[in-house]
């Protein structure tokens, strides 16, 4: 199935080098901020990671007006 063309470009970066991709840097920074906030309580980091992932996936992005979860599903 061919998808219609859209005005976007795919940019690939090495998985071990997120500094090459500005969006990855921003996402990683936000994830670390969320983890730090959650870990100030008495949660295990494994529980905090799941909560931080949920928060990032449901946070509305200012550019699209939608959350990543809404864009995928």
Beta strands, then each sheet from edge to edge (+ up, - down):
end
